Amino acid sequence: MKLDDAYANAAYIKDADAYPQRWEEAAKSFRDSLGARAQEGVSYGPSERQAFDFFQPEGVARGTMIFVHGGYWKAFDRSIWSHLAAGALARGWAVAMPSYDLCPDVRISEITRQIAAAVTRIADRTFGPLALAGHSAGGHLVCRMTDPLILPSEIRERIKQIVAISPVADLAPLMDTSMNEVLRIDAAEAQAESPVNMQPPHGLDLTIWVGADERPVFLEQAEQLARGWGARRVVEEGKHHFDVIDGLMDPEGPMVKALLGLK
């Protein structure tokens, strides 16, 4: 398909094939280090993948950060990303990481509803503010949580910060990729599910974060979304689609500070 190369992140990242194993090993080591502070597989829906891991900081949590993983809505699960909780945990925030059912078993619109159910379940068991972070397809999903039709107002009002990392903000071009054999996006779903078509959210701090070395389409969509929503845009030098998320591990870094509303 004519846009396959535009969305081919791994083809332009050195040693891309090594990243999933590296992530998985780091995530398991991190969970093991938390001991009883790591609660795995908390159900929020009827299917096996509708569950989240919950990591408790030392002491009383200041709030809860929710991280939604990427993988073009068709790959990965929560178990590969646990180490990305390190920054928020060190700052005294609890962290929840949900999985969700994948395409082609479900449509992207259903995944949006599942993440809304996960956020609702996490909000029901926690107190204080919520901060959402999502990467790639996960960036799309956390942006969708600002839709008044997706989450109840009392939960939406608890979301104080969102950091959408390399978000897929416009789904329409994906209809011209081979991935759409799995994703099954049609024109109606592309219109309804694309953050670039949504009304800008109010009452929260939104940051669009992207690596300077990403594929041009991710830089373009980050700019389009930031401009349309009046959001802050950060283009991080020297980062590509796979390592731009590393900033979530650094409690003193700018990504974590943006996510938690710190100066």
C-alpha positions in Angstrom: 0.0 0.0 0.0 1.2 3.5 -0.8 1.6 4.7 2.8 3.2 1.6 4.3 6.6 3.2 4.4 5.4 6.3 6.1 4.3 4.3 9.2 7.2 1.8 9.2 8.9 2.9 12.4 11.1 -0.2 12.9 12.6 0.0 9.4 14.2 3.3 10.3 15.5 2.4 13.8 18.8 0.7 14.3 18.5 -2.7 16.0 14.8 -2.3 16.1 14.2 -6.1 16.6 16.0 -6.0 19.9 13.7 -3.5 21.6 10.8 -5.8 22.5 12.9 -8.3 24.4 14.8 -5.4 26.1 11.5 -3.8 27.2 10.1 -7.2 28.4 13.2 -7.9 30.5 13.3 -4.4 32.0 9.6 -4.6 32.8 9.8 -7.9 34.6 12.9 -6.8 36.6 11.1 -3.7 37.6 7.9 -5.5 38.8 10.0 -8.0 40.7 11.8 -5.2 42.5 8.5 -3.8 43.8 7.4 -6.9 45.5 4.0 -6.5 47.2 3.7 -3.0 45.8 3.0 -4.5 42.4 -0.5 -5.9 41.9 -0.9 -7.7 38.6 -3.9 -8.5 36.5 -6.7 -6.4 38.1 -9.8 -7.0 35.9 -11.8 -4.2 34.5 -13.8 -6.1 31.8 -15.0 -9.5 30.7 -12.0 -10.6 28.5 -8.6 -11.8 29.7 -6.8 -8.8 28.2 -9.2 -6.3 29.9 -7.0 -6.0 33.0 -4.4 -3.6 34.4 -1.3 -3.8 36.6 -1.2 -1.4 39.6 2.0 -0.2 41.2 1.8 1.5 44.6 4.4 4.1 45.7 5.9 4.1 49.1 3.5 6.0 51.4 0.2 7.6 50.4 -0.1 8.2 46.7 -0.3 11.8 45.5 -2.4 10.7 42.5 -2.5 8.0 39.8 -0.7 8.0 36.5 -2.3 5.7 33.8 -0.1 4.6 30.9 -1.6 3.2 27.8 0.7 1.3 25.5 1.0 1.4 21.7 1.5 -1.2 19.0 -0.9 0.1 16.3 -3.8 -1.3 18.3 -2.7 -4.8 17.2 0.3 -5.7 19.4 1.8 -5.8 22.9 0.3 -5.8 26.3 0.8 -4.1 29.7 3.6 -6.6 30.8 6.2 -5.0 28.5 6.1 -1.5 29.9 6.2 -1.8 33.7 9.6 0.0 33.9 8.1 3.1 32.5 6.3 3.6 35.8 9.6 4.4 37.5 9.5 8.2 37.2 6.0 8.7 38.5 6.4 6.1 41.3 9.5 7.9 42.5 7.5 11.1 42.6 5.0 9.5 44.9 2.3 8.7 42.3 0.6 5.3 41.9 0.7 3.9 38.4 -1.8 1.8 36.5 -1.1 0.1 33.1 -4.0 -1.5 31.3 -4.0 -4.0 28.4 -6.8 -4.1 26.0 -8.2 -6.4 23.3 -6.5 -6.1 19.9 -7.4 -5.7 16.3 -8.7 -7.6 14.4 -10.7 -9.2 17.3 -12.2 -5.8 18.0 -12.4 -2.4 16.3 -10.4 0.6 17.4 -13.7 2.2 18.6 -14.2 -0.7 21.0 -10.6 -0.4 22.3 -11.4 3.3 23.1 -14.4 2.1 25.1 -12.3 -0.5 26.9 -9.7 2.1 27.9 -12.6 4.3 29.2 -13.7 1.3 31.3 -10.2 0.8 32.6 -9.8 4.5 33.5 -13.2 4.4 35.3 -12.2 1.3 37.2 -8.9 2.8 38.2 -10.5 6.0 39.2 -13.1 4.2 41.4 -10.3 2.5 43.4 -8.1 5.6 43.8 -8.2 9.1 45.2 -6.8 12.4 43.9 -5.8 13.6 40.5 -5.3 11.4 37.4 -2.6 11.9 34.8 -2.7 10.0 31.5 0.2 9.1 29.3 0.0 7.1 26.1 2.5 6.1 23.3 1.7 5.9 19.6 -1.7 4.1 19.5 -1.8 4.7 23.2 -1.4 8.4 22.6 -4.5 8.3 20.4 -6.4 6.5 23.2 -5.5 8.9 26.0 -6.5 11.8 23.8 -9.9 10.1 23.2 -10.5 10.1 26.9 -11.1 13.9 26.7 -14.3 13.3 24.7 -17.3 14.1 26.9 -19.1 11.1 25.4 -16.4 8.7 26.5 -15.9 9.3 30.2 -18.3 10.5 32.9 -17.7 14.2 33.8 -16.7 13.4 37.4 -13.9 11.2 36.2 -12.9 13.5 33.3 -12.6 16.4 35.8 -10.0 14.4 37.8 -7.7 14.2 34.8 -5.3 17.1 35.3 -2.5 16.3 32.8 -2.1 14.3 29.6 1.1 13.6 27.8 0.4 12.1 24.4 3.7 10.6 23.1 4.0 10.3 19.3 0.2 9.9 19.1 -1.6 8.6 16.0 -3.8 11.7 15.8 -5.4 11.1 12.3 -6.5 7.6 11.5 -7.6 8.3 7.9 -4.2 7.8 6.3 -4.0 4.3 7.8 -6.7 3.2 5.5 -3.9 3.3 2.8 -1.6 0.9 4.6 -1.4 -2.8 4.7 -2.1 -2.7 8.4 -5.7 -1.9 7.6 -6.3 -5.5 6.8 -6.0 -6.0 10.5 -7.3 -2.6 11.8 -10.3 -2.5 9.5 -10.7 1.3 9.7 -13.3 2.8 7.5 -14.1 6.4 6.7 -16.7 6.7 9.5 -14.4 5.3 12.2 -11.5 7.4 11.0 -13.7 10.5 11.4 -15.1 9.6 14.8 -11.9 8.2 16.3 -9.3 10.8 15.1 -8.3 13.3 17.8 -7.6 15.9 15.1 -11.4 15.9 14.5 -12.3 16.4 18.2 -13.1 19.6 20.0 -10.1 20.8 22.0 -10.4 19.8 25.7 -10.6 22.3 28.4 -9.5 22.3 32.0 -6.3 20.2 31.7 -2.7 20.5 30.7 -2.0 18.7 27.4 1.5 18.1 26.0 2.2 16.4 22.7 5.6 14.9 22.8 7.5 13.5 19.8 11.0 12.5 18.9 12.9 14.6 16.4 14.1 11.5 14.6 10.7 9.9 14.1 9.1 9.3 10.8 7.8 12.5 9.3 4.2 11.6 9.6 4.5 11.5 13.4 6.1 14.9 13.5 3.4 16.2 11.2 0.5 14.8 13.2 2.0 16.0 16.5 2.2 19.5 15.1 -1.4 19.3 13.7 -2.8 18.1 16.9 -0.9 20.6 19.1 -2.0 23.4 16.8 -5.6 22.3 16.7 -5.9 21.8 20.4 -3.7 24.7 21.5 -1.5 22.3 23.3 2.2 22.4 24.1 4.4 20.5 21.7 7.8 19.1 22.6 10.1 17.8 19.9 12.9 15.9 21.7 16.2 15.9 19.9 18.0 12.6 19.3 14.9 10.4 20.0 13.0 8.1 17.7 9.7 6.3 18.0 11.0 3.5 20.2 13.2 5.4 22.7 11.1 8.6 23.1 9.2 6.9 25.9 12.3 6.5 28.0 11.7 9.9 29.6 8.9 8.3 31.7 11.6 6.5 33.8 13.3 9.7 34.9 11.7 11.3 37.9 13.7 14.5 37.4 13.2 14.6 33.6 10.9 17.1 31.7 8.5 14.4 30.5 7.6 13.3 34.0 7.4 16.8 35.2 5.0 17.7 32.4 2.9 14.6 33.1 2.6 15.3 36.9 2.2 19.0 36.6 5.6 19.8 38.2 7.7 22.9 37.5 
